[in-house]
Amino acid sequence: MDRRLLLFTPVCALLLGGCLAKTAFDVATAPVRVVSQAADWATTSQDEADRARGREVRNREERVGRLQRQYDDLAEDCADGNDRACREAVTVRREIDGLLPGLPQEEPRN
């Protein structure tokens, strides 16, 4: 029995040595991985920022389009003598004017 124990002990040491070294490495590098992951979550990449900006611009353009159609309808009613439509048209026009500076401007064509 002592012989088997003497043969088994070095084999176990070799097999477990790799596991212990790997575990020690994982424990030592864990804080670095946690900090780098937290930094990645906390920051916005340029690509993410560009996508968010594009989404914001599209939403503004859609909103301006809806408001423009509403303004056109109200302006027509105003021309027919509806005072309430005239007041609402002014309010809608102000909202459109407030949204336009946030939209990209097209370059004039020659």
VENVEN-V144800 format. One line per field, one symbol per residue. burial: # if it has 16 or more other C-alpha atoms within 10 Angstrom, else .. A space follows every 10 residues. Layout:
burial->???
This chain:
burial->.......... .......... .......... .......... .......... .........# #..#..##.. #..##.##.. ....##.##. .##..#.... ..........
